[in-house]
């Protein structure tokens, strides 16, 4: 395959990662300005009430009994990591294809 195709596939993988990240921000209640009791509703909240990380993307509700619930869907992080790894591999293949052309 030509280097241009590898670069195009890498860009597609990066776009997929960006789209799934935006989806995670939206579905994980990062973008809402609602109070905690609007999206962590099933049990009494513990302390701290919520925590979050940006990579892997998580938004956790902490309950009084010590358990947590992740508001970000479970499929988000595997797709995100797979897309980023795919983008890197495609760029490596693009460099390899470019060197073979010479």
Helices and strands as residue ranges (DSSP letters): H 3-27, H 36-39, E 45-54, E 57-63, E 68-70, H 75-101
